Amino acid sequence: MSSSMDNLVENEQQQPANTQTRGSFFSPFKVRNFQLLFAGQTISTLGDTFYAVALPWLVLTTGGNPQELGIILTAYGLPRIGTVLLGGVLSDKLRPRRVMLLADIARAVLVGILAILGIWGHPVFWQLLAVAIPLGALEGLFLPASFVILPDILDDSTLQAGNSLNFSSTQMANLVGSGIAGAVVGAVSSGVALAIDAGTFVVSAVSLAAMRLKKAVAVASTTDVMVEDMASAEISKETATGESETAPGFWQILRGSALVQVAFIVAVIANLTFGGMVEVALPVLAHSSLNAGATGFGLMLAAFGGGALIGSIATGTFSKLSHRGVISLLAALLQALAITLIPYSGGLIGAMLCLLLMGFMNSITNVLFITLMQENLPRAQLGRFMGIILFASFGSYPISVLLAGILINHTGPAIMFPVSGAFLAAGAAFGLFQREIRKL
């Protein structure tokens, strides 16, 4: 899109923080840019559920086998890990809206090609692989920007509510979308479901293009910096003394902020254990010890999603909370307890209640920590920070499922839950000992 769009300032731009706006769950909807972002990303998330259902079905019903499906999913996941750090850098350099817009346009084209192959032909393995690789790379570029864009359109007083609304819409879209997607695939075809997904990327791109943002945003904080001019090709930050410094590297960023250290450690620990726990240990537990079958497994996942949705809404409602760093880590400790108790809770109902609590606390930790990072880290470098956290999350997933499979094969699924809980509790305890976190 033309850079002239970035120079226009919306008349409805947010006002300075005040006690009237703080604490209102729906106050972000007063900002037109947030309305556009929320609508576009909610529809795009619905489209993601269509892709998640349609792609495996397309592979398995057009001559593919489970091994080929696994290779295609790996070909999607590895480039995502490889580009997420680059996505953070580009978000700082080009600004997040522009990165999201370009990624959505490219993904609409790629998924559209996949839809055509599904509707009018029988795609072969190499064709699916050729689409999956760039799609994964584009998602890696998109994700850091999707976390960084909110401070560009909301002030600090409404950031927590905005994050809560975004998390809530994601959970709701996932809960509703999968069922709709399955019905479309079953009644029509995978190709049509993929065409719908391509259309949702177009909707998201249009909503992003319709935004009007300031060219630069001044951040009034001793720890913050002037956001870069969108037309500038340099990556630098402005310190409180006015001196220009070279953008710090990965280890400099990690050493310089306790907030990033804690977020990084919790992300690594959580995803090093959660991936294997949810995608390996939980279905094995449902199949064996709980004897709940696929239906029970689905109900447990739904319980987690329902808890996460409630937690997102609750966190946005109570935006006047003080000591949010401590609250987020205490929620992580309660989440660790809920995880530990899943296999020992007396059956399917008990496991569902534990997963409901786990989802609730998970949303509190995520919303509060992301909001704290958006508020307290240098805005001109926020994309890099989020890229690091997302890299930690995605990078540890393959290791998690591999180790979980080996461990469960030798000991059974139950041990995975207290192990996961203990790791998460250790990460949260580390955070609680950091003075910087306790002050937030």
C-alpha positions as CSV (number, residue, x, y, z in Angstrom):
1,M,0.0,0.0,0.0
2,S,1.0,3.6,-0.6
3,S,3.1,5.2,2.2
4,S,0.7,8.2,2.0
5,M,-1.8,6.1,3.9
6,D,0.5,5.9,6.9
7,N,0.7,9.7,7.1
8,L,-3.0,10.2,7.6
9,V,-4.0,10.6,11.3
10,E,-7.4,9.2,12.2
11,N,-9.7,11.8,13.8
12,E,-10.7,9.1,16.2
13,Q,-7.2,8.5,17.5
14,Q,-7.1,7.4,21.1
15,Q,-7.0,10.0,23.9
16,P,-4.4,10.0,26.7
17,A,-4.9,7.5,29.5
18,N,-7.4,8.4,32.2
19,T,-9.3,6.7,34.9
20,Q,-12.6,6.8,32.9
21,T,-11.2,4.7,30.0
22,R,-9.2,2.4,32.2
23,G,-11.1,-0.7,33.3
24,S,-13.6,-0.6,30.5
25,F,-13.6,-4.0,28.7
26,F,-15.1,-2.6,25.6
27,S,-13.3,0.7,25.4
28,P,-10.9,-0.4,22.6
29,F,-14.0,-0.6,20.3
30,K,-14.2,3.2,20.5
31,V,-11.1,3.3,18.3
32,R,-11.8,2.7,14.6
33,N,-8.5,1.1,13.9
34,F,-9.1,-1.5,16.6
35,Q,-12.6,-2.2,15.2
36,L,-10.9,-3.0,11.8
37,L,-8.2,-5.1,13.4
38,F,-10.5,-7.0,15.6
39,A,-13.0,-7.8,12.8
40,G,-10.3,-8.7,10.3
41,Q,-8.3,-11.0,12.6
42,T,-11.4,-12.7,14.0
43,I,-12.5,-13.6,10.5
44,S,-9.0,-14.7,9.6
45,T,-8.8,-16.9,12.7
46,L,-12.0,-18.6,11.6
47,G,-10.4,-19.2,8.2
48,D,-7.4,-20.8,9.9
49,T,-9.7,-23.4,11.4
50,F,-11.0,-24.2,7.8
51,Y,-7.4,-24.7,6.7
52,A,-6.6,-27.0,9.7
53,V,-9.5,-29.3,8.9
54,A,-9.4,-29.1,5.1
55,L,-5.7,-29.7,4.5
56,P,-5.4,-33.1,6.2
57,W,-8.6,-34.2,4.6
58,L,-7.4,-33.1,1.2
59,V,-4.2,-35.0,1.6
60,L,-5.8,-38.2,2.8
61,T,-8.6,-38.2,0.2
62,T,-6.5,-37.6,-2.8
63,G,-4.1,-40.5,-2.6
64,G,-1.9,-39.2,0.2
65,N,-0.9,-41.1,3.3
66,P,-0.2,-40.2,7.0
67,Q,3.5,-40.0,6.4
68,E,3.1,-37.5,3.6
69,L,0.7,-35.5,5.7
70,G,3.3,-35.4,8.5
71,I,6.0,-34.2,6.0
72,I,3.7,-31.4,4.7
73,L,2.9,-30.2,8.3
74,T,6.6,-30.3,9.1
75,A,7.4,-28.3,5.9
76,Y,4.9,-25.7,7.2
77,G,6.2,-25.6,10.8
78,L,10.0,-25.4,10.2
79,P,9.9,-22.3,8.0
80,R,7.7,-20.7,10.6
81,I,10.4,-21.2,13.2
82,G,13.0,-19.9,10.7
83,T,11.3,-16.6,9.9
84,V,9.7,-15.6,13.2
85,L,12.9,-13.6,14.3
86,L,13.0,-12.0,10.9
87,G,9.4,-11.1,11.3
88,G,10.2,-9.2,14.5
89,V,12.9,-7.2,12.8
90,L,10.7,-6.3,9.8
91,S,7.9,-5.3,12.2
92,D,10.3,-2.7,13.8
93,K,11.7,-1.6,10.4
94,L,8.5,-1.4,8.3
95,R,5.9,-1.2,11.1
96,P,3.6,-4.1,11.9
97,R,0.6,-3.1,9.9
98,R,2.6,-3.2,6.7
99,V,4.1,-6.6,7.4
100,M,0.7,-8.1,8.3
101,L,-0.8,-6.6,5.1
102,L,1.8,-8.0,2.8
103,A,1.8,-11.4,4.5
104,D,-2.0,-11.6,4.2
105,I,-2.0,-10.7,0.5
106,A,0.6,-13.4,-0.2
107,R,-1.2,-16.0,1.9
108,A,-4.5,-15.3,0.1
109,V,-2.8,-16.0,-3.2
110,L,-1.1,-19.2,-2.0
111,V,-4.2,-20.7,-0.3
112,G,-6.2,-19.7,-3.3
113,I,-3.9,-21.8,-5.5
114,L,-4.4,-24.6,-3.1
115,A,-8.1,-24.2,-3.2
116,I,-8.1,-24.4,-7.0
117,L,-6.0,-27.5,-6.9
118,G,-8.5,-29.1,-4.5
119,I,-11.6,-28.1,-6.5
120,W,-10.5,-28.9,-10.0
121,G,-7.9,-31.5,-9.6
122,H,-6.0,-33.9,-7.4
123,P,-3.0,-32.1,-6.0
124,V,0.1,-34.2,-5.9
125,F,2.6,-34.3,-3.0
126,W,5.1,-31.9,-4.4
127,Q,2.4,-29.3,-5.1
128,L,1.1,-29.3,-1.6
129,L,4.7,-29.1,-0.3
130,A,5.4,-26.2,-2.6
131,V,2.5,-24.3,-1.0
132,A,3.1,-25.3,2.6
133,I,6.7,-24.1,2.8
134,P,6.0,-20.4,1.9
135,L,2.8,-20.4,3.9
136,G,4.7,-21.4,7.0
137,A,7.4,-18.8,6.3
138,L,4.7,-16.1,5.9
139,E,3.1,-17.0,9.2
140,G,6.4,-16.6,10.9
141,L,6.7,-13.1,9.5
142,F,3.1,-12.3,10.4
143,L,3.0,-13.4,14.0
144,P,5.4,-10.9,15.7
145,A,3.7,-8.1,13.9
146,S,0.3,-9.3,15.1
147,F,1.4,-8.8,18.7
148,V,3.2,-5.5,18.1
149,I,0.4,-3.7,16.2
150,L,-1.8,-3.1,19.2
151,P,0.4,-0.4,20.9
152,D,0.3,1.5,17.5
153,I,-3.5,1.8,17.7
154,L,-4.3,1.8,21.4
155,D,-3.0,3.8,24.4
156,D,-1.6,2.1,27.5
157,S,-4.9,2.5,29.4
158,T,-6.7,0.2,26.9
159,L,-3.9,-2.2,25.9
160,Q,-4.9,-4.9,28.5
161,A,-8.6,-4.8,27.4
162,G,-7.5,-4.9,23.7
163,N,-5.3,-7.9,24.3
164,S,-8.1,-9.6,26.2
165,L,-10.6,-9.0,23.4
166,N,-8.1,-10.4,20.8
167,F,-7.5,-13.5,22.9
168,S,-11.2,-13.9,23.5
169,S,-12.0,-13.7,19.8
170,T,-9.3,-16.2,19.0
171,Q,-10.7,-18.7,21.5
172,M,-14.2,-18.2,20.3
173,A,-13.2,-18.5,16.6
174,N,-11.4,-21.8,17.4
175,L,-14.3,-23.2,19.3
176,V,-16.9,-22.3,16.7
177,G,-14.8,-22.5,13.5
178,S,-13.7,-26.2,13.7
179,G,-17.3,-27.5,13.7
180,I,-18.3,-25.3,10.8
181,A,-15.2,-26.2,8.9
182,G,-15.9,-29.9,9.4
183,A,-19.4,-29.5,8.1
184,V,-18.3,-27.6,5.0
185,V,-15.6,-30.2,4.2
186,G,-18.0,-33.0,4.7
187,A,-20.9,-31.5,2.8
188,V,-19.0,-29.9,-0.1
189,S,-15.2,-30.4,-0.4
190,S,-11.8,-29.5,1.0
191,G,-11.2,-27.2,-1.9
192,V,-14.3,-25.1,-1.1
193,A,-13.2,-24.8,2.6
194,L,-9.7,-23.7,1.4
195,A,-11.3,-21.1,-0.9
196,I,-13.2,-19.8,2.2
197,D,-9.9,-19.6,4.1
198,A,-8.3,-17.6,1.2
199,G,-11.3,-15.2,1.3
200,T,-10.7,-14.6,5.0
201,F,-7.1,-13.5,4.2
202,V,-8.5,-11.0,1.7
203,V,-10.9,-9.7,4.4
204,S,-8.0,-9.3,6.8
205,A,-5.9,-7.5,4.2
206,V,-8.7,-5.1,3.4
207,S,-9.3,-4.3,7.1
208,L,-5.5,-3.6,7.6
209,A,-5.4,-1.5,4.4
210,A,-8.4,0.6,5.8
211,M,-6.5,1.6,8.9
212,R,-5.0,5.1,9.3
213,L,-2.0,5.3,11.6
214,K,0.4,8.0,12.6
215,K,3.7,8.1,10.9
216,A,5.5,8.0,14.1
217,V,4.5,7.6,17.7
218,A,6.3,9.2,20.6
219,V,6.4,7.0,23.7
220,A,6.6,9.0,26.9
221,S,8.7,6.7,29.1
222,T,12.3,6.6,30.3
223,T,12.6,3.1,29.0
224,D,10.8,3.7,25.7
225,V,12.1,5.3,22.5
226,M,10.8,7.2,19.4
227,V,9.2,4.7,17.0
228,E,11.0,4.8,13.7
229,D,9.9,6.8,10.8
230,M,8.2,4.4,8.5
231,A,10.1,5.7,5.5
232,S,13.4,5.1,7.2
233,A,15.5,2.1,6.3
234,E,17.7,2.4,9.4
235,I,17.1,0.4,12.6
236,S,18.0,2.6,15.5
237,K,16.6,3.7,18.8
238,E,16.5,7.1,20.5
239,T,17.5,7.0,24.2
240,A,16.4,9.5,26.9
241,T,19.6,11.4,26.4
242,G,19.0,11.7,22.6
243,E,21.9,9.5,21.7
244,S,21.5,7.1,18.8
245,E,22.4,3.5,19.5
246,T,22.7,0.5,17.3
247,A,19.8,-2.0,17.7
248,P,20.8,-4.6,20.2
249,G,21.3,-8.2,19.3
250,F,19.6,-11.3,20.7
251,W,21.8,-11.8,23.7
252,Q,21.9,-8.1,24.5
253,I,18.2,-8.0,24.5
254,L,18.0,-11.1,26.7
255,R,20.6,-9.8,29.2
256,G,19.2,-6.3,29.4
257,S,15.6,-6.9,30.6
258,A,14.3,-9.2,33.4
259,L,10.9,-9.0,31.7
260,V,12.2,-10.5,28.5
261,Q,14.3,-13.1,30.5
262,V,11.2,-14.3,32.4
263,A,9.0,-14.3,29.3
264,F,11.6,-16.2,27.4
265,I,12.2,-18.8,30.2
266,V,8.5,-19.4,30.8
267,A,7.9,-19.7,27.0
268,V,10.7,-22.2,26.6
269,I,9.6,-24.2,29.6
270,A,5.9,-24.1,28.9
271,N,6.3,-25.2,25.2
272,L,9.0,-27.7,26.0
273,T,6.5,-29.6,28.1
274,F,3.0,-28.4,26.9
275,G,3.3,-29.5,23.3
276,G,4.0,-33.1,24.3
277,M,1.5,-33.0,27.2
278,V,-1.4,-31.8,25.2
279,E,-0.8,-33.5,21.9
280,V,0.7,-36.8,23.1
281,A,0.1,-37.4,26.8
282,L,-3.5,-36.1,26.9
283,P,-4.9,-38.2,24.0
284,V,-3.0,-41.3,25.4
285,L,-4.5,-40.6,28.8
286,A,-8.0,-40.3,27.4
287,H,-7.6,-43.5,25.4
288,S,-6.0,-45.6,28.2
289,S,-6.4,-44.6,31.9
290,L,-9.6,-42.5,31.5
291,N,-11.1,-44.8,28.9
292,A,-12.9,-41.7,27.5
293,G,-12.2,-42.2,23.8
294,A,-12.0,-39.5,21.1
295,T,-15.2,-37.9,22.5
296,G,-13.7,-37.5,25.9
297,F,-10.5,-36.1,24.4
298,G,-12.5,-33.5,22.5
299,L,-14.4,-32.6,25.6
300,M,-11.1,-32.0,27.5
301,L,-9.8,-29.7,24.8
302,A,-13.1,-27.9,24.8
303,A,-12.9,-27.4,28.5
304,F,-9.4,-25.8,28.1
305,G,-10.7,-23.6,25.4
306,G,-13.7,-22.6,27.5
307,G,-11.5,-21.7,30.4
308,A,-9.2,-19.7,28.2
309,L,-12.1,-17.8,26.8
310,I,-13.5,-16.9,30.3
311,G,-10.0,-16.0,31.5
312,S,-9.4,-13.6,28.6
313,I,-12.7,-11.9,29.3
314,A,-12.1,-11.7,33.0
315,T,-8.6,-10.2,32.5
316,G,-9.9,-7.5,30.3
317,T,-12.6,-6.6,32.7
318,F,-10.1,-6.1,35.6
319,S,-7.7,-3.8,33.9
320,K,-7.0,-1.6,37.0
321,L,-5.0,-4.4,38.6
322,S,-1.7,-3.5,40.2
323,H,1.3,-5.8,40.6
324,R,0.3,-7.4,37.3
325,G,3.7,-9.1,37.0
326,V,3.2,-10.9,40.3
327,I,-0.4,-11.8,39.4
328,S,0.5,-13.3,36.0
329,L,3.1,-15.5,37.6
330,L,0.9,-16.6,40.5
331,A,-1.7,-17.5,37.8
332,A,1.1,-19.6,36.2
333,L,1.7,-21.4,39.5
334,L,-2.0,-22.2,39.8
335,Q,-1.9,-23.4,36.2
336,A,1.0,-25.7,37.1
337,L,-1.1,-27.2,39.9
338,A,-4.0,-27.8,37.6
339,I,-1.8,-29.5,35.1
340,T,-0.3,-31.8,37.8
341,L,-3.7,-32.9,39.0
342,I,-5.2,-33.9,35.6
343,P,-4.5,-37.6,35.7
344,Y,-5.3,-37.9,39.4
345,S,-8.6,-35.9,39.5
346,G,-11.0,-38.9,39.5
347,G,-11.9,-39.4,35.9
348,L,-13.1,-37.4,32.9
349,I,-15.1,-34.8,34.8
350,G,-12.2,-34.1,37.1
351,A,-9.7,-33.9,34.2
352,M,-12.1,-31.4,32.4
353,L,-12.3,-29.2,35.5
354,C,-8.5,-29.2,35.8
355,L,-8.2,-28.2,32.1
356,L,-10.9,-25.5,32.6
357,L,-8.8,-24.0,35.4
358,M,-5.6,-24.5,33.3
359,G,-7.1,-22.6,30.4
360,F,-8.4,-19.8,32.7
361,M,-5.0,-19.2,34.3
362,N,-3.2,-19.6,31.0
363,S,-5.2,-16.7,29.5
364,I,-4.5,-14.5,32.6
365,T,-0.7,-15.1,32.3
366,N,-0.6,-14.6,28.6
367,V,-2.7,-11.4,28.5
368,L,-1.0,-9.7,31.4
369,F,2.5,-10.6,30.3
370,I,2.0,-9.5,26.7
371,T,0.4,-6.2,27.9
372,L,3.4,-5.6,30.2
373,M,5.8,-6.1,27.4
374,Q,3.9,-3.8,25.1
375,E,3.8,-1.1,27.8
376,N,7.3,-1.4,29.2
377,L,9.7,-2.4,26.4
378,P,11.1,0.0,23.8
379,R,8.4,0.4,21.1
380,A,10.9,0.7,18.2
381,Q,12.3,-2.7,19.2
382,L,9.1,-4.4,20.3
383,G,9.0,-6.6,17.2
384,R,12.4,-8.1,18.0
385,F,11.3,-8.8,21.6
386,M,8.1,-10.6,20.4
387,G,10.1,-12.5,17.7
388,I,12.4,-13.8,20.4
389,I,9.5,-15.0,22.6
390,L,7.7,-16.6,19.6
391,F,10.9,-18.3,18.5
392,A,11.3,-19.8,21.9
393,S,7.7,-21.0,21.7
394,F,7.8,-22.6,18.3
395,G,11.3,-23.8,18.5
396,S,10.8,-26.0,21.5
397,Y,7.6,-27.6,20.2
398,P,9.2,-30.3,18.0
399,I,11.5,-31.3,20.9
400,S,8.5,-31.4,23.2
401,V,6.5,-33.9,21.2
402,L,9.5,-36.1,20.5
403,L,10.6,-36.3,24.2
404,A,7.0,-36.8,25.3
405,G,6.6,-39.7,23.0
406,I,9.8,-41.4,24.2
407,L,8.9,-40.8,27.9
408,I,5.3,-41.9,27.6
409,N,6.3,-45.0,25.7
410,H,8.4,-46.2,28.7
411,T,6.4,-44.9,31.7
412,G,2.8,-44.2,30.5
413,P,1.1,-40.8,30.2
414,A,0.5,-39.9,33.8
415,I,4.0,-38.9,34.6
416,M,4.0,-36.2,31.9
417,F,1.6,-34.0,33.8
418,P,3.5,-33.5,37.1
419,V,6.7,-33.1,35.1
420,S,5.1,-30.4,33.0
421,G,3.6,-28.7,36.1
422,A,6.9,-28.8,37.9
423,F,8.8,-27.2,35.0
424,L,6.2,-24.4,34.7
425,A,6.2,-23.8,38.5
426,A,10.0,-23.5,38.4
427,G,9.8,-20.9,35.6
428,A,7.2,-18.9,37.5
429,A,9.2,-19.0,40.7
430,F,12.2,-17.7,38.9
431,G,10.1,-14.8,37.7
432,L,8.8,-14.0,41.2
433,F,12.4,-13.6,42.5
434,Q,13.0,-10.8,39.9
435,R,12.6,-7.4,41.5
436,E,11.8,-5.8,38.1
437,I,8.9,-8.2,37.7
438,R,7.5,-7.6,41.2
439,K,7.4,-3.8,40.5
440,L,5.3,-4.1,37.4
